[in-house]
Amino acid sequence: MGVLQYIRSIPIGYSEVIYKGEKYGVTRAEFNKGNSIKLYAEELGGKDFISLNYYITSLSESLKPCETSMTKF
């Protein structure tokens, strides 16, 4: 599964997922008819978080981490 397919498999709004064996609360929002996606996940009971924006244009797709290391992806 590619990154975009994985991001889109997370429901819009709030949900909970397991990432690397830990439970995270995730919020996903879409803008610009689904061509801009914002995702924020916070470890429940921990200190870790993941924050990113994903942009889709007619020429390319790009993942832009927000205060998150690319090594998490």
Gaussian input, Z-matrix of N, CA and C with variables (Angstrom, degrees):
# hf/3-21g

backbone

0 1
 N
 C     1     B1
 C     2     B2     1     A1
 N     3     B3     2     A2     1     D1
 C     4     B4     3     A3     2     D2
 C     5     B5     4     A4     3     D3
 N     6     B6     5     A5     4     D4
 C     7     B7     6     A6     5     D5
 C     8     B8     7     A7     6     D6
 N     9     B9     8     A8     7     D7
 C    10    B10     9     A9     8     D8
 C    11    B11    10    A10     9     D9
 N    12    B12    11    A11    10    D10
 C    13    B13    12    A12    11    D11
 C    14    B14    13    A13    12    D12
 N    15    B15    14    A14    13    D13
 C    16    B16    15    A15    14    D14
 C    17    B17    16    A16    15    D15
 N    18    B18    17    A17    16    D16
 C    19    B19    18    A18    17    D17
 C    20    B20    19    A19    18    D18
 N    21    B21    20    A20    19    D19
 C    22    B22    21    A21    20    D20
 C    23    B23    22    A22    21    D21
 N    24    B24    23    A23    22    D22
 C    25    B25    24    A24    23    D23
 C    26    B26    25    A25    24    D24
 N    27    B27    26    A26    25    D25
 C    28    B28    27    A27    26    D26
 C    29    B29    28    A28    27    D27
 N    30    B30    29    A29    28    D28
 C    31    B31    30    A30    29    D29
 C    32    B32    31    A31    30    D30
 N    33    B33    32    A32    31    D31
 C    34    B34    33    A33    32    D32
 C    35    B35    34    A34    33    D33
 N    36    B36    35    A35    34    D34
 C    37    B37    36    A36    35    D35
 C    38    B38    37    A37    36    D36
 N    39    B39    38    A38    37    D37
 C    40    B40    39    A39    38    D38
 C    41    B41    40    A40    39    D39
 N    42    B42    41    A41    40    D40
 C    43    B43    42    A42    41    D41
 C    44    B44    43    A43    42    D42
 N    45    B45    44    A44    43    D43
 C    46    B46    45    A45    44    D44
 C    47    B47    46    A46    45    D45
 N    48    B48    47    A47    46    D46
 C    49    B49    48    A48    47    D47
 C    50    B50    49    A49    48    D48
 N    51    B51    50    A50    49    D49
 C    52    B52    51    A51    50    D50
 C    53    B53    52    A52    51    D51
 N    54    B54    53    A53    52    D52
 C    55    B55    54    A54    53    D53
 C    56    B56    55    A55    54    D54
 N    57    B57    56    A56    55    D55
 C    58    B58    57    A57    56    D56
 C    59    B59    58    A58    57    D57
 N    60    B60    59    A59    58    D58
 C    61    B61    60    A60    59    D59
 C    62    B62    61    A61    60    D60
 N    63    B63    62    A62    61    D61
 C    64    B64    63    A63    62    D62
 C    65    B65    64    A64    63    D63
 N    66    B66    65    A65    64    D64
 C    67    B67    66    A66    65    D65
 C    68    B68    67    A67    66    D66
 N    69    B69    68    A68    67    D67
 C    70    B70    69    A69    68    D68
 C    71    B71    70    A70    69    D69
 N    72    B72    71    A71    70    D70
 C    73    B73    72    A72    71    D71
 C    74    B74    73    A73    72    D72
 N    75    B75    74    A74    73    D73
 C    76    B76    75    A75    74    D74
 C    77    B77    76    A76    75    D75
 N    78    B78    77    A77    76    D76
 C    79    B79    78    A78    77    D77
 C    80    B80    79    A79    78    D78
 N    81    B81    80    A80    79    D79
 C    82    B82    81    A81    80    D80
 C    83    B83    82    A82    81    D81
 N    84    B84    83    A83    82    D82
 C    85    B85    84    A84    83    D83
 C    86    B86    85    A85    84    D84
 N    87    B87    86    A86    85    D85
 C    88    B88    87    A87    86    D86
 C    89    B89    88    A88    87    D87
 N    90    B90    89    A89    88    D88
 C    91    B91    90    A90    89    D89
 C    92    B92    91    A91    90    D90
 N    93    B93    92    A92    91    D91
 C    94    B94    93    A93    92    D92
 C    95    B95    94    A94    93    D93
 N    96    B96    95    A95    94    D94
 C    97    B97    96    A96    95    D95
 C    98    B98    97    A97    96    D96
 N    99    B99    98    A98    97    D97
 C   100   B100    99    A99    98    D98
 C   101   B101   100   A100    99    D99
 N   102   B102   101   A101   100   D100
 C   103   B103   102   A102   101   D101
 C   104   B104   103   A103   102   D102
 N   105   B105   104   A104   103   D103
 C   106   B106   105   A105   104   D104
 C   107   B107   106   A106   105   D105
 N   108   B108   107   A107   106   D106
 C   109   B109   108   A108   107   D107
 C   110   B110   109   A109   108   D108
 N   111   B111   110   A110   109   D109
 C   112   B112   111   A111   110   D110
 C   113   B113   112   A112   111   D111
 N   114   B114   113   A113   112   D112
 C   115   B115   114   A114   113   D113
 C   116   B116   115   A115   114   D114
 N   117   B117   116   A116   115   D115
 C   118   B118   117   A117   116   D116
 C   119   B119   118   A118   117   D117
 N   120   B120   119   A119   118   D118
 C   121   B121   120   A120   119   D119
 C   122   B122   121   A121   120   D120
 N   123   B123   122   A122   121   D121
 C   124   B124   123   A123   122   D122
 C   125   B125   124   A124   123   D123
 N   126   B126   125   A125   124   D124
 C   127   B127   126   A126   125   D125
 C   128   B128   127   A127   126   D126
 N   129   B129   128   A128   127   D127
 C   130   B130   129   A129   128   D128
 C   131   B131   130   A130   129   D129
 N   132   B132   131   A131   130   D130
 C   133   B133   132   A132   131   D131
 C   134   B134   133   A133   132   D132
 N   135   B135   134   A134   133   D133
 C   136   B136   135   A135   134   D134
 C   137   B137   136   A136   135   D135
 N   138   B138   137   A137   136   D136
 C   139   B139   138   A138   137   D137
 C   140   B140   139   A139   138   D138
 N   141   B141   140   A140   139   D139
 C   142   B142   141   A141   140   D140
 C   143   B143   142   A142   141   D141
 N   144   B144   143   A143   142   D142
 C   145   B145   144   A144   143   D143
 C   146   B146   145   A145   144   D144
 N   147   B147   146   A146   145   D145
 C   148   B148   147   A147   146   D146
 C   149   B149   148   A148   147   D147
 N   150   B150   149   A149   148   D148
 C   151   B151   150   A150   149   D149
 C   152   B152   151   A151   150   D150
 N   153   B153   152   A152   151   D151
 C   154   B154   153   A153   152   D152
 C   155   B155   154   A154   153   D153
 N   156   B156   155   A155   154   D154
 C   157   B157   156   A156   155   D155
 C   158   B158   157   A157   156   D156
 N   159   B159   158   A158   157   D157
 C   160   B160   159   A159   158   D158
 C   161   B161   160   A160   159   D159
 N   162   B162   161   A161   160   D160
 C   163   B163   162   A162   161   D161
 C   164   B164   163   A163   162   D162
 N   165   B165   164   A164   163   D163
 C   166   B166   165   A165   164   D164
 C   167   B167   166   A166   165   D165
 N   168   B168   167   A167   166   D166
 C   169   B169   168   A168   167   D167
 C   170   B170   169   A169   168   D168
 N   171   B171   170   A170   169   D169
 C   172   B172   171   A171   170   D170
 C   173   B173   172   A172   171   D171
 N   174   B174   173   A173   172   D172
 C   175   B175   174   A174   173   D173
 C   176   B176   175   A175   174   D174
 N   177   B177   176   A176   175   D175
 C   178   B178   177   A177   176   D176
 C   179   B179   178   A178   177   D177
 N   180   B180   179   A179   178   D178
 C   181   B181   180   A180   179   D179
 C   182   B182   181   A181   180   D180
 N   183   B183   182   A182   181   D181
 C   184   B184   183   A183   182   D182
 C   185   B185   184   A184   183   D183
 N   186   B186   185   A185   184   D184
 C   187   B187   186   A186   185   D185
 C   188   B188   187   A187   186   D186
 N   189   B189   188   A188   187   D187
 C   190   B190   189   A189   188   D188
 C   191   B191   190   A190   189   D189
 N   192   B192   191   A191   190   D190
 C   193   B193   192   A192   191   D191
 C   194   B194   193   A193   192   D192
 N   195   B195   194   A194   193   D193
 C   196   B196   195   A195   194   D194
 C   197   B197   196   A196   195   D195
 N   198   B198   197   A197   196   D196
 C   199   B199   198   A198   197   D197
 C   200   B200   199   A199   198   D198
 N   201   B201   200   A200   199   D199
 C   202   B202   201   A201   200   D200
 C   203   B203   202   A202   201   D201
 N   204   B204   203   A203   202   D202
 C   205   B205   204   A204   203   D203
 C   206   B206   205   A205   204   D204
 N   207   B207   206   A206   205   D205
 C   208   B208   207   A207   206   D206
 C   209   B209   208   A208   207   D207
 N   210   B210   209   A209   208   D208
 C   211   B211   210   A210   209   D209
 C   212   B212   211   A211   210   D210
 N   213   B213   212   A212   211   D211
 C   214   B214   213   A213   212   D212
 C   215   B215   214   A214   213   D213
 N   216   B216   215   A215   214   D214
 C   217   B217   216   A216   215   D215
 C   218   B218   217   A217   216   D216

   B1=1.4538
   B2=1.5367
   B3=1.3133
   B4=1.4551
   B5=1.5231
   B6=1.3097
   B7=1.4695
   B8=1.5248
   B9=1.3406
   B10=1.4623
   B11=1.5264
   B12=1.3196
   B13=1.4684
   B14=1.5263
   B15=1.3394
   B16=1.4630
   B17=1.5295
   B18=1.3325
   B19=1.4710
   B20=1.5211
   B21=1.3231
   B22=1.4709
   B23=1.5241
   B24=1.3361
   B25=1.4642
   B26=1.5340
   B27=1.3291
   B28=1.4693
   B29=1.5318
   B30=1.3170
   B31=1.4718
   B32=1.5316
   B33=1.3239
   B34=1.4635
   B35=1.5242
   B36=1.3313
   B37=1.4607
   B38=1.5179
   B39=1.3144
   B40=1.4628
   B41=1.5161
   B42=1.3420
   B43=1.4599
   B44=1.5215
   B45=1.3200
   B46=1.4510
   B47=1.5216
   B48=1.3398
   B49=1.4592
   B50=1.5265
   B51=1.3203
   B52=1.4594
   B53=1.5249
   B54=1.3297
   B55=1.4665
   B56=1.5162
   B57=1.3404
   B58=1.4669
   B59=1.5260
   B60=1.3297
   B61=1.4552
   B62=1.5143
   B63=1.3309
   B64=1.4679
   B65=1.5252
   B66=1.3333
   B67=1.4610
   B68=1.5302
   B69=1.3379
   B70=1.4638
   B71=1.5214
   B72=1.3247
   B73=1.4538
   B74=1.5185
   B75=1.3327
   B76=1.4704
   B77=1.5170
   B78=1.3326
   B79=1.4567
   B80=1.5157
   B81=1.3254
   B82=1.4631
   B83=1.5211
   B84=1.3421
   B85=1.4672
   B86=1.5171
   B87=1.3300
   B88=1.4625
   B89=1.5178
   B90=1.3419
   B91=1.4581
   B92=1.5215
   B93=1.3127
   B94=1.4765
   B95=1.5267
   B96=1.3249
   B97=1.4690
   B98=1.5299
   B99=1.3336
   B100=1.4604
   B101=1.5152
   B102=1.3287
   B103=1.4604
   B104=1.5242
   B105=1.3155
   B106=1.4619
   B107=1.5205
   B108=1.3173
   B109=1.4637
   B110=1.5214
   B111=1.3231
   B112=1.4596
   B113=1.5197
   B114=1.3377
   B115=1.4537
   B116=1.5275
   B117=1.3206
   B118=1.4608
   B119=1.5166
   B120=1.3435
   B121=1.4604
   B122=1.5189
   B123=1.3202
   B124=1.4592
   B125=1.5249
   B126=1.3359
   B127=1.4584
   B128=1.5242
   B129=1.3272
   B130=1.4592
   B131=1.5254
   B132=1.3117
   B133=1.4563
   B134=1.5173
   B135=1.3315
   B136=1.4580
   B137=1.5135
   B138=1.3367
   B139=1.4614
   B140=1.5249
   B141=1.3133
   B142=1.4550
   B143=1.5254
   B144=1.3358
   B145=1.4611
   B146=1.5211
   B147=1.3150
   B148=1.4594
   B149=1.5192
   B150=1.3209
   B151=1.4520
   B152=1.5213
   B153=1.3311
   B154=1.4590
   B155=1.5118
   B156=1.3183
   B157=1.4585
   B158=1.5252
   B159=1.3193
   B160=1.4600
   B161=1.5215
   B162=1.3256
   B163=1.4600
   B164=1.5218
   B165=1.3172
   B166=1.4611
   B167=1.5282
   B168=1.3416
   B169=1.4582
   B170=1.5212
   B171=1.3098
   B172=1.4622
   B173=1.5276
   B174=1.3398
   B175=1.4654
   B176=1.5164
   B177=1.3355
   B178=1.4643
   B179=1.5195
   B180=1.3311
   B181=1.4556
   B182=1.5232
   B183=1.3405
   B184=1.4571
   B185=1.5234
   B186=1.3114
   B187=1.4475
   B188=1.5183
   B189=1.3130
   B190=1.4571
   B191=1.5296
   B192=1.3370
   B193=1.4592
   B194=1.5302
   B195=1.3199
   B196=1.4627
   B197=1.5312
   B198=1.3118
   B199=1.4585
   B200=1.5208
   B201=1.3248
   B202=1.4561
   B203=1.5120
   B204=1.2969
   B205=1.4627
   B206=1.5242
   B207=1.3334
   B208=1.4678
   B209=1.5209
   B210=1.3373
   B211=1.4604
   B212=1.5205
   B213=1.3329
   B214=1.4748
   B215=1.5141
   B216=1.3208
   B217=1.4597
   B218=1.4824
   A1=107.60
   A2=116.34
   A3=121.17
   A4=111.94
   A5=116.45
   A6=122.05
   A7=111.34
   A8=116.95
   A9=119.56
   A10=111.14
   A11=117.40
   A12=119.70
   A13=110.93
   A14=116.31
   A15=119.43
   A16=110.61
   A17=117.05
   A18=120.50
   A19=110.18
   A20=117.18
   A21=120.20
   A22=112.81
   A23=117.68
   A24=119.73
   A25=111.24
   A26=116.61
   A27=121.42
   A28=107.48
   A29=118.33
   A30=120.05
   A31=112.68
   A32=116.06
   A33=121.07
   A34=107.36
   A35=115.18
   A36=120.86
   A37=109.36
   A38=116.70
   A39=122.02
   A40=110.80
   A41=115.70
   A42=121.52
   A43=108.32
   A44=116.62
   A45=121.55
   A46=109.09
   A47=115.80
   A48=121.80
   A49=109.01
   A50=115.18
   A51=121.72
   A52=107.02
   A53=116.38
   A54=122.83
   A55=107.46
   A56=115.83
   A57=122.20
   A58=111.69
   A59=115.61
   A60=121.73
   A61=116.08
   A62=118.00
   A63=121.78
   A64=110.07
   A65=116.20
   A66=121.58
   A67=109.83
   A68=115.61
   A69=123.24
   A70=110.29
   A71=116.28
   A72=122.33
   A73=107.21
   A74=116.66
   A75=121.46
   A76=110.08
   A77=115.50
   A78=121.26
   A79=108.12
   A80=116.10
   A81=121.55
   A82=109.01
   A83=115.63
   A84=121.60
   A85=108.68
   A86=115.74
   A87=121.96
   A88=109.87
   A89=114.87
   A90=122.52
   A91=108.30
   A92=117.10
   A93=122.54
   A94=112.63
   A95=115.16
   A96=122.15
   A97=112.31
   A98=116.59
   A99=121.46
   A100=114.69
   A101=117.40
   A102=119.95
   A103=113.52
   A104=117.78
   A105=123.17
   A106=106.79
   A107=115.73
   A108=120.71
   A109=108.46
   A110=116.51
   A111=122.28
   A112=107.65
   A113=115.25
   A114=120.75
   A115=108.85
   A116=116.41
   A117=121.57
   A118=107.21
   A119=115.78
   A120=121.30
   A121=108.84
   A122=115.89
   A123=121.60
   A124=108.97
   A125=115.50
   A126=120.46
   A127=109.57
   A128=116.38
   A129=120.91
   A130=108.29
   A131=116.98
   A132=121.39
   A133=113.06
   A134=117.17
   A135=121.15
   A136=111.14
   A137=115.90
   A138=120.60
   A139=113.48
   A140=118.01
   A141=120.83
   A142=111.15
   A143=115.37
   A144=120.32
   A145=109.27
   A146=115.45
   A147=123.51
   A148=106.53
   A149=116.48
   A150=120.99
   A151=108.47
   A152=116.80
   A153=119.38
   A154=111.70
   A155=114.14
   A156=123.05
   A157=106.37
   A158=116.26
   A159=122.05
   A160=107.11
   A161=116.10
   A162=121.22
   A163=110.52
   A164=116.31
   A165=122.67
   A166=107.54
   A167=116.00
   A168=120.89
   A169=107.84
   A170=116.75
   A171=119.68
   A172=111.37
   A173=117.43
   A174=121.40
   A175=114.58
   A176=117.67
   A177=118.41
   A178=111.99
   A179=114.14
   A180=122.74
   A181=106.48
   A182=116.96
   A183=118.65
   A184=111.26
   A185=114.14
   A186=123.36
   A187=107.42
   A188=117.24
   A189=122.38
   A190=109.01
   A191=117.40
   A192=119.32
   A193=110.46
   A194=116.11
   A195=122.42
   A196=106.94
   A197=116.35
   A198=122.00
   A199=112.23
   A200=116.89
   A201=123.67
   A202=108.68
   A203=117.84
   A204=121.86
   A205=110.85
   A206=116.90
   A207=121.65
   A208=111.28
   A209=118.86
   A210=120.85
   A211=111.98
   A212=117.86
   A213=120.65
   A214=111.40
   A215=117.39
   A216=120.52
   A217=108.55
   D1=130.82
   D2=178.49
   D3=-76.87
   D4=168.78
   D5=-177.77
   D6=-59.09
   D7=-48.00
   D8=-178.74
   D9=-62.21
   D10=-42.74
   D11=179.15
   D12=-63.34
   D13=-39.10
   D14=178.65
   D15=-65.25
   D16=-46.55
   D17=179.28
   D18=-59.48
   D19=-43.91
   D20=-178.85
   D21=-71.22
   D22=-17.21
   D23=177.46
   D24=-75.75
   D25=-15.87
   D26=176.01
   D27=-82.62
   D28=126.71
   D29=-177.46
   D30=-61.13
   D31=148.64
   D32=173.13
   D33=-66.81
   D34=140.34
   D35=-176.00
   D36=98.61
   D37=-152.30
   D38=-176.69
   D39=-97.92
   D40=138.99
   D41=172.42
   D42=-153.00
   D43=175.13
   D44=177.92
   D45=-122.34
   D46=139.27
   D47=-179.01
   D48=-136.04
   D49=164.05
   D50=172.59
   D51=-104.57
   D52=125.78
   D53=178.63
   D54=-130.11
   D55=119.02
   D56=-178.76
   D57=51.52
   D58=42.41
   D59=175.75
   D60=80.46
   D61=1.42
   D62=-179.69
   D63=-117.67
   D64=149.64
   D65=-180.00
   D66=-87.46
   D67=133.14
   D68=179.57
   D69=-125.16
   D70=143.50
   D71=168.31
   D72=-91.38
   D73=126.47
   D74=-173.78
   D75=-121.06
   D76=135.91
   D77=172.15
   D78=-119.13
   D79=126.43
   D80=178.63
   D81=-121.95
   D82=133.50
   D83=177.37
   D84=-133.84
   D85=147.26
   D86=177.05
   D87=-119.46
   D88=144.03
   D89=178.33
   D90=-134.28
   D91=168.79
   D92=176.43
   D93=51.70
   D94=50.96
   D95=178.72
   D96=57.44
   D97=35.46
   D98=177.48
   D99=86.60
   D100=3.05
   D101=-179.05
   D102=-88.27
   D103=-7.27
   D104=173.11
   D105=-129.26
   D106=126.33
   D107=-177.99
   D108=-125.15
   D109=132.18
   D110=175.85
   D111=-114.17
   D112=131.10
   D113=-179.27
   D114=-131.51
   D115=130.35
   D116=176.36
   D117=-133.51
   D118=126.89
   D119=179.07
   D120=-129.11
   D121=136.47
   D122=-179.92
   D123=-127.71
   D124=131.01
   D125=178.82
   D126=-63.50
   D127=125.54
   D128=-179.91
   D129=-78.96
   D130=120.48
   D131=-177.85
   D132=82.52
   D133=10.51
   D134=-179.50
   D135=-138.30
   D136=-167.81
   D137=-176.14
   D138=-113.26
   D139=-6.27
   D140=-174.99
   D141=-78.69
   D142=151.88
   D143=174.47
   D144=-150.14
   D145=160.00
   D146=176.96
   D147=-133.34
   D148=129.63
   D149=-179.55
   D150=-137.42
   D151=130.37
   D152=-178.82
   D153=-154.31
   D154=161.20
   D155=169.82
   D156=-124.45
   D157=142.73
   D158=178.12
   D159=-125.19
   D160=124.91
   D161=-175.93
   D162=-115.82
   D163=137.65
   D164=178.62
   D165=-122.97
   D166=123.24
   D167=175.28
   D168=-121.46
   D169=176.76
   D170=178.62
   D171=-67.90
   D172=-18.43
   D173=-177.85
   D174=-103.37
   D175=-26.93
   D176=-175.42
   D177=-162.76
   D178=174.96
   D179=172.98
   D180=-126.98
   D181=143.36
   D182=178.76
   D183=-144.36
   D184=141.67
   D185=177.31
   D186=-103.51
   D187=124.62
   D188=-178.58
   D189=-121.54
   D190=104.05
   D191=177.12
   D192=-67.91
   D193=148.72
   D194=176.96
   D195=-118.46
   D196=107.34
   D197=-179.20
   D198=55.23
   D199=28.16
   D200=-179.77
   D201=-131.68
   D202=135.90
   D203=179.26
   D204=-71.56
   D205=141.15
   D206=177.46
   D207=-62.73
   D208=-19.44
   D209=179.70
   D210=-65.79
   D211=-18.36
   D212=178.00
   D213=-74.10
   D214=-17.21
   D215=-177.40
   D216=-98.59

